[in-house]
């Protein structure tokens, strides 16, 4: 039954992605094109099986947090006061696609991205 749930979930997610992109995953940057092309956070390995790392590429002495959402938009994790490199264990995650948002301490969206969990 768990496998059937995962399969149905994956099919629904694929259909949702084909139809629309959530507004919260679209961030507009005021940075010049040369700077906006460089990522602030790097997530690896992607796809991940047991652990994923988030590495802040340019810190600027700011305090960041990462919020992780499943494909239905439900918040599944919240990492606060990130170090330059932070790991996230994926023991309680199902296989599938997840969206993350890098935010400043005051809640300002800096960047969003996605990662895939494969088990």
C-alpha positions in Angstrom: 0.0 0.0 0.0 2.9 2.3 0.8 4.3 1.8 -2.7 0.9 2.5 -4.3 0.6 5.7 -2.3 4.1 6.8 -3.4 3.2 6.0 -7.1 -0.1 7.9 -6.9 1.7 10.8 -5.2 4.4 11.0 -7.8 1.8 10.9 -10.7 -0.2 13.7 -9.0 3.0 15.8 -8.5 4.0 15.4 -12.2 0.5 16.5 -13.3 0.6 19.5 -11.0 4.1 20.6 -12.2 2.9 20.3 -15.8 -0.1 22.6 -15.2 1.3 25.4 -13.0 4.3 26.6 -11.1 3.5 27.9 -7.6 3.9 31.7 -7.2 6.1 31.2 -4.1 8.7 29.3 -6.1 9.2 32.2 -8.5 11.5 34.8 -7.1 12.5 37.9 -8.9 15.9 39.3 -8.1 17.0 42.9 -8.1 20.6 41.8 -8.7 22.3 42.4 -12.0 22.2 39.5 -14.4 25.8 38.5 -13.7 25.2 38.2 -10.0 21.7 36.6 -10.2 23.2 33.8 -12.2 25.4 32.8 -9.2 23.5 30.8 -6.6 23.5 31.8 -3.0 22.9 28.2 -1.8 24.0 24.9 -3.3 22.1 21.7 -2.4 24.0 18.4 -2.9 24.0 15.5 -3.7 21.0 15.8 -5.9 19.3 13.4 -6.0 19.9 12.4 -2.4 19.2 9.2 -0.5 20.0 9.6 3.2 21.3 13.2 3.6 21.5 16.4 1.7 23.8 19.3 2.3 23.1 23.0 1.9 26.1 25.1 1.4 25.9 28.9 1.5 28.1 30.3 -1.4 28.2 33.9 -0.3 27.4 34.8 3.2 27.6 38.6 3.5 27.4 38.2 7.3 23.7 37.5 7.0 21.7 34.9 9.0 19.8 32.5 6.7 17.2 29.8 7.2 15.9 27.1 4.9 12.3 26.0 4.7 11.5 22.7 3.0 8.1 22.0 1.4 6.8 18.8 -0.2 5.3 19.0 -3.6 1.8 19.7 -2.1 3.2 22.9 -0.5 3.2 21.5 3.0 6.1 22.6 5.2 8.1 19.6 6.2 11.3 21.1 7.7 12.7 24.4 8.9 16.4 24.9 9.4 17.3 28.0 11.3 20.6 29.9 11.8 22.4 28.1 9.1 26.2 27.6 9.1 28.1 27.8 5.9 27.4 24.1 5.4 24.4 22.4 7.0 23.3 18.8 6.6 19.7 17.6 6.6 19.0 13.9 7.4 16.4 12.4 5.1 15.3 9.5 7.3 11.7 10.8 7.5 11.4 11.9 3.9 9.6 9.9 1.2 11.0 9.5 -2.3 10.0 12.5 -4.4 10.7 16.1 -5.2 11.0 18.8 -2.5 11.2 22.6 -2.8 13.4 24.6 -0.5 13.4 28.3 0.2 16.5 30.2 1.4 15.3 33.1 3.5 16.9 35.8 5.5 16.2 35.9 9.3 13.5 38.6 8.7 11.7 36.2 6.3 12.8 37.9 3.0 13.0 35.3 0.2 16.6 35.1 -1.2 16.4 32.0 -3.4 14.4 28.9 -4.0 15.4 25.5 -5.4 14.5 21.9 -5.5 16.0 18.5 -4.6 15.0 15.0 -5.2 14.9 12.2 -2.7 15.5 8.7 -4.0 15.1 5.7 -1.6 
